[in-house]
Amino acid sequence: MTIHALTITQAAPDDPRVLQLVRDLDADLTARYPDEPGTGGAHLHPDIRFLLAEADGRPVGCCAIQPFPDGAAELKHLYVTPDARGHGIATRLLAEAERTAAALGHPEIRLETTVHQPEAIALYTRAGYTPIPNNPPYQDKQLDRCYAKPLPCPAHDGSAEESAYATQSAAGKHLAPSCPEAEAGMASGRRPARKMLHETVGGLPKQFWWLWVSTLVNKLGTFVVTFLALYLTAERGYSASYAGLVASLFGLGSAIAAIGAGVLTDRIGRRPTLLAAQLGTALFTAVLGFAAGQVAIAAVAFLVGLCGNATRPATSAIIADLVPAEDRVRAYSLNYWANNIGFGLAAAAAGLIATHGYLTLFRLDALSTLVCAVVIFVRIPETRPQTPAGAAAQGAAEPAAGLGTVFRDAPFMAVVGLNLLFALIFHQGTTTLAVDMGASGITAAEYGLVIGLNGVLIVVLQLPLTRWMEGRSRTGLLIASCLFTGWGFGLAALAGSSAWLFALSVAVWTVGEILNAPTMMGLVAELAPTHARGRYQGVYL
């Protein structure tokens, strides 16, 4: 289903919409555990509070919190209807339940699940919950697992509703704990800074951060693609038209790889596709440094493009698999940030390294790609979603999706078409810009510093702009990104032989890149069905 507007509000326990969702949850649990009696309304406190999620006005999920005797909160009845799953609604409900519990003065939130619900355990683990000994009334249930998460101290506004709840809890011995941070006053202002940092980089799974590290390592050695045109014209003495042909073959390999790797990502898995692509890129990058003759160079450049771009659908699919929908733009921004930390440092260093010989660039590029492959092999698990046992028999499995299905998805293909137009302009930064700057008398070292400004600006601006982008119109962001990109490349026509004006041009179109990349990747991940993320990412990329 497509969701245009999602709202989460508090609802009474006897609200008919809540009652129906709880009945649906009981039916789901009965189907999962036919030999275990349902708990129904057992263990529910009179002060229980329900949260109701509605998509375009239709109830699609709920959860509840209630007080424990020791002052903690317990999460109950977290449920999302089957047709609304895959949109991050459970994560939104969980976050709202935590905010509600914190506002009511609870220092901790706890929950109970079972070993037969790995998807629920994965959700709670991603959200920062850790296992605890089974607390009453679950202490004697062998298959049950209890989890807990500390909550931040609330900034109480003294509302009548919270005061009434606290009074009821005190009467029942459910005393809200004191807040040492609030009592201390936090005069230093460090807590807001920590909160901002946590909101920017916190709450993402450990596997994502290993993927982030592998991206950074790989891009720290990205020397060849940036300097290929300059290498062919300045070092090897070939014409600008030949350099353009090689760049076209590199791009052709990238285009073929994106679609092919997207299919492989869905069929054989994200991890093997990513490993094979990295190993192939390392091999052919090293070979390109020794290739001689126009035909050999063009052929190997095609293979470098083929293997190099094959990593992107798998990487994007892994992020979509690991990260909840509402955090994906942030996750893609962070990964893009790592990409450009490496790119900025590599471009600046490559210009200096090239003055001592281009072969070293090819060797270091291949080495960094090999190190990236090692990190993936050791630390990145397979994340391709598996259809639960029996789901196909019950008709719950998602229908198969081939490339034809992707190409017939009209809204998605409209996004792809618009992205193609954007890419035709944007990728001049890695192709004809180097040739133009070289023809204008810009040295390799100067070019490296100018193009490295792109990565430096992304490192500095990506995170604050990502926070600024949250909650803003996606359409407006994409329009702004196109305008900045067009203005930036237009300025290059006025640069003449001035490295400073070329740097200004790069700075302007970099803002467009920062706005565009994570917004588009998040949109594609949202449009793609779970079982076809690789294919959708491949066609987009």
GIJO-V692326 format. One record per helix or strand. SS is the DSSP state (A for helix, B for strand). FROM is the first residue (numbers start at 0). LEN is the number of residues. Records with the same first field share a line. If there is no record, write none. Layout:
SS = FROM-LEN, FROM-LEN
This chain:
B = 5-6, 48-7, 57-10, 72-8, 107-7, 129-3, 143-7
A = 15-17, 81-3, 88-15, 117-9, 159-12, 179-5, 189-12, 205-15, 223-12, 239-28, 269-21, 293-29, 324-30, 358-21, 402-5, 409-21, 431-8, 443-26, 473-19, 498-29, 529-11
